[in-house]
Amino acid sequence: MIEASVFTLGNGLRVIHHRDEATAMVALNVLYNVGARDEDAAHTGMAHLFEHLMFGGSVHIPDFDKALEHAGGTNNAWTNADYTNFYDIVPAHNVETAFWLESDRMEALAFTPKSLEVQKDVVCEEFKQVCLNQPYGDLMHHLDALAYTVHPYRTPVIGAELSHIQSVTLNDVREFFYSHYAPNNAVLAVTGNISLERTRELADKWFGPICRRNILSRNYQPEPEQTAPRRVTVEGRVPQTMIVKAYHMPGIDHPLYPAADIITDILASGRASRFYQNLVLASDLFTQADASVTGTDEPGLLMTRGLLCPDTDVDSALEMLTTQAESIIANPPGKYELERALNKFESTTIFGNIGFANLASNLAHAEMHNTTIGEQLERYRCLSVDDIVDAARLIIRENNSSTVIYRPTGQ
C-alpha cells in the first residue's frame, strides 16, 4: 500500500505527497487537466505546442531549464489526448527552486513572439520527423479519423496538419493558457525525501498566491455509437503491410475498463499470449502481432494489429486477426490464463511505482481521477472470467470495428 497525504489550497490546487527517505532527491509533478481534446478544430496540436512553450520563459524566469540545471535538477514533459504533464527532479536541499519554477510558469508565461516562433519551429520539425518521415508515423491520423466522426479524439495529439501549428498567434496562446493552465485545473504531486510539513509550507508559499481562473468548459458532442464496420487502405513508405483493427471501448473510469485492458494482455502480452502463439508461431501470415488500449478518459479504442509476412493475402490475415480477438468470447480464458495476466499487470504496476519520479506521475493521475493507486489496482484484482467475456462481447463486435490496411507504396 502506498501511503499518501492529500490537501487542497484555497485556489483549488490539489496537492498529493508521499515521502521516500531512501532517496536524496525530490520529484515535483504538475498534471494539468488539458489535452488535445480541448483544442479548437482549426488549431489542433495546441496542447502539445504548449508543452514546449511552458519551457520558453515565464514572468520572472527567462530560461526554465537553465535555472533548474543550476539547482542540479532535470525535467521533462508529455502531452496526451486528456492531459499535459510536467515533472522536475531536484536534490532535496534545492527543492524550493522547483516549487518556484513551476509556480511561476503556472502564474503566467512570457508570451514573447520569439519564444512562440522558436517552439512552433520545434513542433513542426517534430511533426515532420515523427509523422511524415517515420514508417507508419501517420498511422494514428488515419485510424483516429476513421474511428471517430465528431469527437476531438479524431485528431492525434501532435495535430492534424502542420498549418494548424504554423498559424498559431500570440493571442491564441494567451487565450489557451488562461483558459486551462490554472491551480484549480491541476494536481501537484510531490514525492521523495521531503516531509509533508515542508511540502505544505512550499506549496502555500509559491502556489498559494496564484489566483483561480475560469476554465473553459468542454462542449463537444460525444461520439455516436458505431453501427457498421469501417475500413480504409492507405499507402506509404513502409517496409511491410500492417493491419490495425480497432474497437470502441469505455473510458478509464468505466466499470468495464479494467476488463478491456486485461483482454489486450491475454491476447498479446508475452510469448504465452494468444496472438504470439497462434498468429506469429503457428501461422505464416504474421511477423508480429499485438494489442493495446488507448487508455483515455472518454471512450477510447481497443486496438489489435499485425505486421504481415511478404505476399500474404490481406483478407486472410485480417480474418485470422479478427478470429483470435473474438476467441476471448468463443474460448474464454481459463483460471490460469486470467491469473497470469492479472499477476503480470500487478507486478508491472508495483514495479512501476518503486521509483519516486514515476510514483509522482502516477499519484497525480490517480488524484485527478479522485481515486488512489491501490483502488485502481483493486479494480483489476477482482476481475472474473465473466467480466472479461462481458467486456469482449460489448467491445469486440464487427459493427464496432475500424480497420486500417497500411501497404507499402505500389503494392
Sequence and secondary structure as in RCSB ss.txt:
>XXXX:A:sequence
MIEASVFTLGNGLRVIHHRDEATAMVALNVLYNVGARDEDAAHTGMAHLFEHLMFGGSVHIPDFDKALEHAGGTN
NAWTNADYTNFYDIVPAHNVETAFWLESDRMEALAFTPKSLEVQKDVVCEEFKQVCLNQPYGDLMHHLDALAYTV
HPYRTPVIGAELSHIQSVTLNDVREFFYSHYAPNNAVLAVTGNISLERTRELADKWFGPICRRNILSRNYQPEPE
QTAPRRVTVEGRVPQTMIVKAYHMPGIDHPLYPAADIITDILASGRASRFYQNLVLASDLFTQADASVTGTDEPG
LLMTRGLLCPDTDVDSALEMLTTQAESIIANPPGKYELERALNKFESTTIFGNIGFANLASNLAHAEMHNTTIGE
QLERYRCLSVDDIVDAARLIIRENNSSTVIYRPTGQ
>XXXX:A:secstr
    EEEE TTS EEEEEE TT SEEEEEEEES  GGGS TTSTTHHHHHHHHTTS BSS S HHHHHHHTT EE
EEEE SS EEEEEEEEGGGHHHHHHHHHHHHH B   HHHHHHHHHHHHHHHIIIIISSTTTTHHHHHHHHH SS
SGGGS TT S HHHHHT  HHHHHHHHHHH SGGGEEEEEEES  HHHHHHHIIIIITTS               
  S EEEEEEES SS EEEEEEEE  TTSTTHHHHHHHHHHHHSSTTSHIIIIIIIS SSEEEEEEEE   SSSE
EEEEEEEE TT  HHHHHHHHHHHHHHHHHS   HHHHHHHHHHHHHHHHHHTTSHHHHHHHHHHHHHTT  HHH
HHHHHHT  HHHHHHHHHHH  GGGEEEEEEEETT 
